[in-house]
């Protein structure tokens, strides 16, 4: 067998010398391990130049290589571990110094400083050197206090942050109202009446955020009443009341810009547009702006052929000029301009409205005034005058003629009511006289403010059932029009209008720049005097 093995190995080596890549050595892979060991032993005993010896050496290398690849690294690793275990760890020394703690000196107790509320001064006579007319621009001194208000609004939810009211609304700040009251002849008694009314309105707000009556219009008037006082959704006592009212009003608007639940003549549209524009002006909330734009577009589009306005905003096909309806439209347009809400055609609409309003003007007894839906001189003269003032036409003969007539004829008395809806008429006259200023305002202020304060129905703390945000019972108060319950009158409406009158001192800041007087226009006299029936 040894000779056979020797011959096979020698043959294989010869073939490898002829072709190094030849794989004949693989022929031996079929032998057993025992036979391979025997052949290796045999080959190692042969002469070194023989193929058997060379094969035995080769197989020894092949056999021992895997063992060496595992055993050698393992032995080296064990040696390293042994050396590491035998090496002692270095000692670390840390010096520690013990310091005795010092005693903390006792702090003096800090006393809470409580500032007394600002005193509201008694009324003073103010002589205006020139006629103030409400305008888009005003530069009041920066307020020292702020009224909190919302920053964001998303149709049904409000987030609140404090913001300082500036510009035309600056005097509504809590720290500025007292100064405005003193400057324009207000009183502490009037402010107390305002606060009682706001609390009464809060207590009588409906669960949906509106008030009894034509709900969208009543919610809008209430928003105007609270915001005239500087109250927004962030106010402490009345914030939630304003928030609910705004939520209701925005949600009551449909895609066309109109409002659900409006009255038959749609006084609702301009009144709601007015409130939304003013609310945006005070809050700068984007979603309120969107609602205001939709509402004011309806007003602009509804202007009639003469430039004035009529029930239901019928547009250019209509020729009836309604002074009382137009007054709400003009107030809405002015609020839009003050809030910098721009819609297509608003500038032209306001310019054209001047001529339209004047179409209901007439002269009488050397003075002038405005009729209801035609030329006349009557109880709606205050409304016509206020429209021209808001449209920057305060120096026209029509506006000044109306002021002169009011100076001579307008009265304020619960015992002897002035017309069928005196509260409604006084609402316009109070604003018109304030914008006129000077002797006209001083004389009217001395009449209307004490009369309103005296005739407020006051509910005591014990009887009112009202508890403020601090948990304290408070008085509430409301008004009832002395003209009676007709023509849409209600305690809610009368209370809102009377409150707005007593807020006139700080509601708007008069401007100090008068518009250029326009050329006088002669109009035919008319003695008609038509009463107004407001449906709200």
C-alpha positions as CSV (number, residue, x, y, z in Angstrom):
1,X,0.0,0.0,0.0
2,X,2.9,2.3,0.8
3,X,4.2,2.0,-2.8
4,X,0.7,2.8,-4.2
5,X,0.5,5.9,-2.0
6,X,4.0,7.0,-3.0
7,X,3.1,6.6,-6.7
8,X,-0.2,8.6,-6.4
9,X,1.5,11.4,-4.5
10,X,4.5,11.6,-6.9
11,X,2.1,11.7,-9.9
12,X,0.1,14.5,-8.4
13,X,3.2,16.5,-7.7
14,X,4.4,16.1,-11.2
15,X,1.1,17.3,-12.6
16,X,1.2,20.3,-10.3
17,X,4.6,21.3,-11.6
18,X,3.2,21.1,-15.1
19,X,0.0,23.1,-14.2
20,X,0.0,25.0,-10.9
21,X,-3.8,25.5,-11.0
22,X,-4.5,21.8,-11.5
23,X,-6.8,20.3,-8.8
24,X,-5.6,16.7,-8.8
25,X,-4.8,16.9,-5.1
26,X,-8.6,17.0,-4.6
27,X,-8.6,13.3,-5.6
28,X,-7.3,12.5,-2.1
29,X,-10.1,14.2,-0.3
30,X,-12.1,11.0,-0.3
31,X,-9.8,9.2,2.1
32,X,-10.5,8.9,5.7
33,X,-8.9,10.9,8.5
34,X,-7.1,7.8,9.8
35,X,-5.7,7.0,6.3
36,X,-4.5,10.6,5.9
37,X,-2.6,10.5,9.2
38,X,-1.0,7.3,8.2
39,X,0.1,8.8,4.8
40,X,1.5,11.9,6.5
41,X,3.6,9.7,8.9
42,X,4.8,7.7,6.0
43,X,5.7,10.7,3.9
44,X,7.6,12.4,6.7
45,X,9.9,9.4,6.8
46,X,10.8,9.6,3.1
47,X,13.7,11.6,1.7
48,X,13.0,15.3,1.5
49,X,13.3,15.4,-2.2
50,X,10.5,12.9,-2.7
51,X,6.9,13.8,-3.5
52,X,5.7,11.8,-0.5
53,X,7.6,14.0,1.9
54,X,6.5,17.2,0.2
55,X,2.8,16.0,0.3
56,X,3.2,15.1,4.0
57,X,4.5,18.5,4.8
58,X,1.7,20.2,2.8
59,X,-1.0,18.2,4.6
60,X,0.6,19.0,7.9
61,X,0.3,22.7,7.2
62,X,-3.3,22.3,6.0
63,X,-4.2,20.3,9.1
64,X,-2.5,22.6,11.6
65,X,-3.5,26.0,10.1
66,X,-7.1,26.1,11.5
67,X,-6.0,24.9,14.9
68,X,-3.3,27.6,15.0
69,X,-5.8,30.3,13.9
70,X,-8.0,29.6,16.9
71,X,-5.5,28.5,19.6
72,X,-2.9,31.2,19.2
73,X,-5.4,34.2,19.5
74,X,-7.1,32.5,22.4
75,X,-3.9,32.0,24.3
76,X,-2.8,35.6,23.6
77,X,-6.1,36.9,24.9
78,X,-5.8,34.8,28.1
79,X,-2.3,36.1,28.6
80,X,-3.5,39.7,28.3
81,X,-6.3,39.1,30.8
82,X,-3.9,37.5,33.2
83,X,-1.5,40.4,33.0
84,X,-4.3,43.0,33.5
85,X,-5.5,41.1,36.6
86,X,-2.0,41.1,38.0
87,X,-1.5,44.9,37.5
88,X,-2.5,46.9,40.6
89,X,-5.0,49.8,40.1
90,X,-3.6,53.3,40.6
91,X,-4.7,55.1,43.8
92,X,-6.6,58.4,43.5
93,X,-6.4,60.9,46.2
94,X,-9.0,63.7,46.6
95,X,-8.5,66.5,49.0
96,X,-11.7,67.5,50.9
97,X,-12.1,70.7,52.8
98,X,-14.9,71.2,55.2
99,X,-16.4,74.7,55.4
100,X,-18.7,75.7,58.2
101,X,-22.0,77.1,56.7
102,X,-22.8,80.8,57.2
103,X,-26.1,81.8,58.6
104,X,-28.5,83.5,56.2
105,X,-29.7,86.9,57.4
106,X,-33.5,87.2,57.9
107,X,-35.2,89.2,55.2
108,X,-37.6,92.0,56.1
109,X,-41.2,91.3,55.4
110,X,-42.3,92.9,52.2
111,X,-45.5,94.8,52.5
112,X,-47.9,94.6,49.6
113,X,-48.5,98.0,48.0
114,X,-52.1,98.6,47.1
115,X,-52.7,101.5,44.9
116,X,-56.0,103.3,45.4
117,X,-58.3,103.4,42.3
118,X,-58.1,106.6,40.3
119,X,-60.5,109.2,41.4
120,X,-63.0,110.3,38.7
121,X,-63.2,114.1,38.8
122,X,-66.3,116.1,39.0
123,X,-67.6,117.6,35.7
124,X,-65.9,120.7,34.5
125,X,-66.9,123.0,31.7
126,X,-64.7,122.7,28.7
127,X,-64.5,125.4,26.0
128,X,-63.4,123.9,22.6
129,X,-61.5,126.3,20.5
130,X,-62.6,124.5,17.4
131,X,-65.2,121.9,16.4
132,X,-64.1,118.3,16.9
133,X,-65.2,115.9,14.2
134,X,-64.5,112.2,14.4
135,X,-61.9,111.2,11.8
136,X,-59.7,108.3,10.9
137,X,-56.6,109.7,12.5
138,X,-56.0,110.7,16.1
139,X,-52.9,111.2,18.1
140,X,-53.7,110.9,21.8
141,X,-51.0,110.7,24.5
142,X,-49.9,107.1,25.1
143,X,-52.2,105.6,27.8
144,X,-50.6,104.7,31.1
145,X,-52.8,101.7,31.6
146,X,-54.1,99.0,29.3
147,X,-57.3,97.2,28.6
148,X,-56.8,93.5,27.9
149,X,-58.1,92.1,24.7
150,X,-57.9,89.1,22.5
151,X,-55.2,88.3,20.0
152,X,-56.6,85.4,18.1
153,X,-60.2,84.2,17.2
154,X,-61.4,81.3,15.2
155,X,-65.1,81.7,14.7
156,X,-66.2,80.0,17.9
157,X,-63.1,80.2,20.2
158,X,-61.1,83.1,21.5
159,X,-57.7,83.2,23.0
160,X,-56.9,86.3,25.0
161,X,-53.8,88.4,25.6
162,X,-53.4,92.0,26.9
163,X,-53.2,94.6,24.2
164,X,-53.0,98.4,24.6
165,X,-55.8,100.2,22.9
166,X,-54.3,103.0,20.7
167,X,-55.4,105.7,18.3
168,X,-59.0,106.4,18.0
169,X,-59.9,103.9,20.8
170,X,-57.1,105.0,23.2
171,X,-59.3,106.9,25.6
172,X,-61.2,103.7,26.4
173,X,-58.3,102.3,28.4
174,X,-59.0,102.1,32.2
175,X,-56.2,104.6,32.9
176,X,-57.4,107.0,30.3
177,X,-61.2,107.1,30.9
178,X,-60.9,109.4,34.0
179,X,-58.9,111.9,32.0
180,X,-61.3,111.9,29.1
181,X,-64.2,112.3,31.6
182,X,-62.6,115.4,33.1
183,X,-61.6,116.8,29.8
184,X,-65.1,116.6,28.3
185,X,-67.3,117.2,31.4
186,X,-68.2,113.7,32.6
187,X,-68.8,112.7,36.1
188,X,-68.3,109.9,38.6
189,X,-72.1,109.5,38.9
190,X,-72.4,108.8,35.2
191,X,-69.6,106.2,35.4
192,X,-71.3,104.5,38.2
193,X,-74.5,104.4,36.2
194,X,-72.6,102.9,33.3
195,X,-71.1,100.1,35.5
196,X,-74.6,99.3,36.9
197,X,-76.0,99.0,33.3
198,X,-73.1,96.8,32.1
199,X,-73.8,94.5,35.0
200,X,-77.5,94.4,34.4
201,X,-76.9,93.6,30.7
202,X,-74.5,90.8,31.7
203,X,-77.1,89.3,34.0
204,X,-79.7,89.4,31.3
205,X,-77.7,87.9,28.5
206,X,-79.3,84.9,26.9
207,X,-77.6,81.5,27.0
208,X,-76.7,81.8,23.3
209,X,-74.8,85.0,23.8
210,X,-77.5,87.5,22.5
211,X,-80.2,89.5,24.2
212,X,-84.0,89.6,23.9
213,X,-85.4,91.2,20.7
214,X,-83.9,90.8,17.3
215,X,-81.0,88.8,18.6
216,X,-78.2,89.6,16.1
217,X,-78.9,93.4,16.3
218,X,-79.2,93.2,20.1
219,X,-75.9,91.3,20.4
220,X,-74.2,93.8,18.1
221,X,-75.5,96.8,20.2
222,X,-74.3,95.1,23.4
223,X,-70.8,94.5,21.8
224,X,-70.7,98.3,21.0
225,X,-71.8,99.1,24.6
226,X,-69.1,97.0,26.2
227,X,-66.3,97.9,23.8
228,X,-67.1,101.6,24.3
229,X,-66.2,101.0,27.9
230,X,-62.9,99.3,26.8
231,X,-64.2,95.8,27.6
232,X,-63.1,92.9,25.4
233,X,-63.0,89.1,25.7
234,X,-60.0,89.4,28.0
235,X,-61.6,91.8,30.5
236,X,-61.9,90.4,34.0
237,X,-65.6,91.1,34.8
238,X,-67.2,91.3,31.4
239,X,-64.8,89.3,29.2
240,X,-66.9,86.2,29.0
241,X,-70.0,88.3,28.2
242,X,-68.3,89.9,25.3
243,X,-66.8,86.6,24.1
244,X,-70.2,84.9,24.0
245,X,-71.7,87.9,22.1
246,X,-69.0,87.9,19.5
247,X,-69.2,84.1,19.1
248,X,-73.0,84.4,18.6
249,X,-72.7,87.2,16.1
250,X,-70.0,85.6,13.9
251,X,-71.8,82.3,13.9
252,X,-75.1,84.1,13.0
253,X,-73.6,85.4,9.7
254,X,-74.2,83.4,6.6
255,X,-72.0,83.0,3.5
256,X,-73.6,86.0,1.8
257,X,-72.7,88.4,4.7
258,X,-76.3,88.7,6.0
259,X,-77.4,87.5,9.4
260,X,-79.9,84.8,10.4
261,X,-82.8,86.1,12.4
262,X,-82.7,89.6,11.1
263,X,-85.7,92.0,11.4
264,X,-88.1,92.8,8.6
265,X,-86.4,96.0,7.5
266,X,-83.0,94.6,8.1
267,X,-81.7,97.2,10.4
268,X,-79.7,94.1,11.6
269,X,-77.2,94.4,8.7
270,X,-75.7,97.8,9.3
271,X,-75.9,97.5,13.1
272,X,-74.0,94.1,13.0
273,X,-71.5,95.5,10.4
274,X,-70.9,98.4,12.8
275,X,-70.2,96.2,15.8
276,X,-67.9,93.8,13.9
277,X,-65.9,96.6,12.4
278,X,-65.4,98.2,15.8
279,X,-64.6,94.8,17.4
280,X,-61.9,94.2,14.8
281,X,-60.6,97.7,15.3
282,X,-60.1,97.0,19.0
283,X,-58.9,93.4,18.8
284,X,-57.2,93.0,15.3
285,X,-58.5,89.4,15.3
286,X,-58.4,88.0,11.6
287,X,-61.6,86.1,11.7
288,X,-63.5,89.1,13.0
289,X,-62.1,91.1,10.2
290,X,-63.3,88.5,7.7
291,X,-66.8,88.7,9.1
292,X,-66.7,92.5,9.2
293,X,-65.6,92.6,5.5
294,X,-68.5,90.4,4.5
295,X,-71.0,92.5,6.4
296,X,-69.7,95.9,5.2
297,X,-69.7,94.7,1.5
298,X,-73.5,94.2,1.8
299,X,-73.8,97.8,3.1
300,X,-71.7,99.2,0.3
301,X,-73.5,97.2,-2.4
302,X,-76.9,98.3,-1.0
303,X,-76.4,102.0,-1.4
304,X,-79.3,103.5,-3.4
305,X,-79.4,105.7,-6.5
306,X,-79.2,108.9,-4.5
307,X,-76.2,107.8,-2.4
308,X,-78.3,107.2,0.7
309,X,-79.8,104.0,2.1
310,X,-83.1,102.4,2.6
311,X,-84.7,99.3,4.2
312,X,-83.2,96.0,3.2
313,X,-80.4,97.7,1.2
314,X,-82.0,97.3,-2.2
315,X,-79.2,99.0,-4.1
316,X,-79.2,101.3,-7.1
317,X,-82.8,100.5,-8.1
318,X,-84.1,102.1,-4.9
319,X,-84.7,105.9,-4.5
320,X,-86.1,106.2,-1.0
321,X,-83.8,107.9,1.5
322,X,-84.3,106.8,5.1
323,X,-82.5,109.0,7.5
324,X,-82.6,106.6,10.5
325,X,-81.6,103.6,8.4
326,X,-78.9,105.6,6.7
327,X,-77.4,106.7,10.1
328,X,-76.6,103.0,11.0
329,X,-75.1,102.5,7.6
330,X,-72.9,105.6,7.9
331,X,-71.8,104.6,11.4
332,X,-70.8,101.1,10.1
333,X,-68.9,102.7,7.2
334,X,-67.1,105.0,9.6
335,X,-66.2,102.2,11.9
336,X,-64.8,100.2,8.9
337,X,-62.6,103.1,8.0
338,X,-61.4,103.6,11.5
339,X,-60.5,99.9,11.7
340,X,-58.8,100.1,8.3
341,X,-61.1,97.6,6.7
342,X,-61.0,98.2,3.0
343,X,-63.5,96.8,0.6
344,X,-64.1,97.7,-3.0
345,X,-66.1,100.8,-3.4
346,X,-66.1,102.0,0.2
347,X,-64.5,105.4,-0.5
348,X,-67.0,106.2,-3.3
349,X,-69.8,104.9,-1.1
350,X,-68.9,107.4,1.7
351,X,-68.4,110.3,-0.7
352,X,-71.7,109.7,-2.4
353,X,-73.5,109.3,0.9
354,X,-73.0,113.0,1.7
355,X,-75.3,114.1,-1.1
356,X,-77.7,111.4,-0.3
357,X,-78.0,112.4,3.3
358,X,-78.5,116.1,2.4
359,X,-81.5,115.2,0.3
360,X,-83.6,115.0,3.5
361,X,-82.4,118.4,4.7
362,X,-84.7,121.4,4.9
363,X,-84.6,124.9,6.4
364,X,-87.1,126.2,9.0
365,X,-87.2,129.3,11.1
366,X,-83.7,130.4,10.0
367,X,-82.3,127.0,10.9
368,X,-82.3,123.6,9.3
369,X,-82.9,119.9,10.0
370,X,-83.5,116.5,8.6
371,X,-86.7,114.6,7.9
372,X,-87.4,110.9,8.1
373,X,-87.7,109.9,4.5
374,X,-88.0,113.3,2.8
375,X,-87.0,116.9,3.3
376,X,-88.0,118.0,6.8
377,X,-87.0,119.3,10.2
378,X,-87.7,117.0,13.1
379,X,-86.5,114.6,15.7
380,X,-84.1,112.8,13.4
381,X,-82.0,116.0,12.9
382,X,-79.4,114.6,15.3
383,X,-79.1,111.5,13.1
384,X,-78.6,113.5,9.9
385,X,-76.1,115.8,11.6
386,X,-74.1,112.9,12.9
387,X,-74.0,111.3,9.5
388,X,-72.4,114.4,7.9
389,X,-69.9,114.7,10.8
390,X,-68.9,111.1,10.3
391,X,-68.6,111.7,6.6
392,X,-66.2,114.7,7.2
393,X,-68.8,117.3,6.2
394,X,-69.2,119.0,9.6
395,X,-68.7,122.5,8.3
396,X,-71.5,122.4,5.7
397,X,-74.5,124.6,6.0
398,X,-76.7,121.5,6.4
399,X,-74.7,120.2,9.4
400,X,-74.3,123.5,11.1
401,X,-77.9,124.4,10.4
402,X,-79.0,121.1,12.1
403,X,-76.8,121.9,15.1
404,X,-78.4,125.4,15.4
405,X,-81.9,123.8,15.3
406,X,-81.0,121.3,18.0
407,X,-79.6,124.0,20.2
408,X,-82.9,125.7,20.2
409,X,-85.3,122.8,20.2
410,X,-83.9,119.5,21.6
411,X,-84.9,118.8,25.2
412,X,-84.1,116.0,27.7
413,X,-86.8,115.2,30.2
414,X,-88.4,112.0,31.4
415,X,-91.4,114.0,32.6
416,X,-91.9,115.6,29.2
417,X,-90.6,113.1,26.5
418,X,-89.2,114.6,23.3
419,X,-91.0,112.7,20.6
420,X,-92.2,109.1,20.5
421,X,-88.7,107.5,20.9
422,X,-86.7,110.2,22.9
423,X,-84.0,107.8,24.0
424,X,-83.3,106.9,20.3
425,X,-83.2,110.5,19.3
426,X,-81.0,111.5,22.3
427,X,-78.6,108.8,21.2
428,X,-77.8,110.7,18.0
429,X,-78.0,114.2,19.5
430,X,-75.5,113.3,22.2
431,X,-72.9,112.1,19.7
432,X,-73.6,115.0,17.4
433,X,-73.2,117.6,20.1
434,X,-70.0,115.9,21.4
435,X,-68.5,116.1,17.9
436,X,-69.6,119.7,17.6
437,X,-68.1,120.6,20.9
438,X,-67.9,124.1,22.4
439,X,-71.1,125.7,23.7
440,X,-73.4,123.3,22.0
441,X,-71.8,120.4,23.8
442,X,-71.5,122.0,27.2
443,X,-75.1,123.0,27.2
444,X,-76.3,119.6,26.1
445,X,-74.0,117.8,28.5
446,X,-75.5,119.7,31.5
447,X,-78.9,118.5,30.4
448,X,-78.7,115.0,29.3
449,X,-76.2,113.4,31.7
450,X,-77.9,114.3,35.0
451,X,-81.3,113.4,33.5
452,X,-80.1,109.9,32.6
453,X,-78.4,109.3,35.9
454,X,-81.5,110.4,37.8
455,X,-83.8,108.1,35.8
456,X,-81.9,104.9,35.9
457,X,-83.8,102.2,37.7
458,X,-81.4,100.9,40.3
459,X,-81.5,97.4,41.8
460,X,-79.7,97.1,45.1
461,X,-77.0,94.6,45.9
462,X,-79.4,92.6,47.9
463,X,-82.1,92.6,45.2
464,X,-80.0,92.5,42.0
465,X,-78.8,88.9,42.3
466,X,-75.6,90.0,40.6
467,X,-72.2,88.9,41.9
468,X,-69.0,90.2,40.2
469,X,-65.9,88.3,39.2
470,X,-64.5,88.7,42.8
471,X,-67.6,87.3,44.4
472,X,-69.0,90.5,45.6
473,X,-72.7,91.4,45.3
474,X,-73.2,94.6,43.2
475,X,-76.0,97.0,42.2
476,X,-77.4,96.8,38.7
477,X,-79.4,99.3,36.7
478,X,-81.5,99.8,33.5
479,X,-83.5,102.4,31.7
480,X,-87.0,102.5,30.2
481,X,-87.7,104.9,27.4
482,X,-90.2,107.6,28.7
483,X,-91.9,107.6,25.3
484,X,-93.5,104.2,26.0
485,X,-93.1,100.6,24.9
486,X,-93.9,101.1,21.2
487,X,-91.7,101.3,18.2
488,X,-89.5,98.3,19.2
489,X,-88.6,99.7,22.6
490,X,-87.4,97.3,25.3
491,X,-85.4,97.7,28.5
492,X,-82.4,96.0,26.9
493,X,-82.4,98.4,23.9
494,X,-83.0,101.5,26.0
495,X,-80.3,100.4,28.4
496,X,-77.8,99.9,25.6
497,X,-78.5,103.3,24.0
498,X,-78.4,105.2,27.4
499,X,-75.2,103.5,28.3
500,X,-73.6,104.4,25.0
501,X,-74.6,108.1,25.6
502,X,-72.9,108.1,29.0
503,X,-69.8,106.5,27.4
504,X,-69.5,109.3,24.8
505,X,-66.8,111.1,26.8
506,X,-64.2,108.4,26.0
507,X,-65.8,106.4,23.2
508,X,-64.1,108.3,20.4
509,X,-61.3,110.8,20.4
510,X,-62.2,114.1,18.6
511,X,-59.8,115.0,15.9
512,X,-57.9,118.3,15.7
513,X,-58.0,118.8,12.0
514,X,-61.2,120.0,10.3
515,X,-62.0,118.9,6.8
516,X,-62.3,121.5,4.1
517,X,-65.8,123.0,3.9
518,X,-67.7,122.0,0.8
519,X,-69.6,124.4,-1.4
520,X,-73.0,125.2,0.0
521,X,-76.0,123.6,-1.8
522,X,-79.4,125.3,-1.8
523,X,-82.2,122.9,-1.2
524,X,-85.9,123.6,-1.3
525,X,-87.6,124.0,2.1
526,X,-90.1,121.5,3.3
527,X,-92.2,121.7,6.4
528,X,-93.0,117.9,6.6
529,X,-92.0,116.3,10.0
530,X,-92.3,112.6,9.9
531,X,-91.8,110.5,13.0
532,X,-89.6,107.4,13.0
533,X,-90.5,103.8,13.9
534,X,-87.4,101.8,14.5
535,X,-87.7,98.0,14.3
536,X,-84.9,96.3,16.1
